[in-house]
Amino acid sequence: MANNMTKADIVDEIAKATGLTKIETKAVVDGVLSTIVQAVSNGKRIELRGFGVFKSKERKPRIARNPKTGEVVPLDKRVVPIFKPSPEFLKKVNDNMNNQDNK
């Protein structure tokens, strides 16, 4: 299996695990993702216990540089989406990655 996983791959995995059709599963996955995007874009914080937190964060305006040309680029105030994984999620990833390194 490749290192990348697409939304279609996620739908396939969930469909196999639940017995739902791929069409039903895709509708559920699309619904979850669009709900998260809509909520975060409205300034809400989404907490999924054991998984992580989605929220938005305001970035202050600042001066940046184009690394290729060195040109000064002013960046306006902006709001960006943030994901913070839960401790359980982090532990699972670290444990799995450490086990792969030891193989």
ABEGO torsion letter per residue (X at the ends): XBABBBAAAAAAAAAAAAGBBAAAAAAAAAAAAAAAAAAAAAGBBBBBBGAEBBBBBBBBBBBBBBAAAGBBBBBBBBBBBBBBBBAAAAAAAAAAAAAAAAX
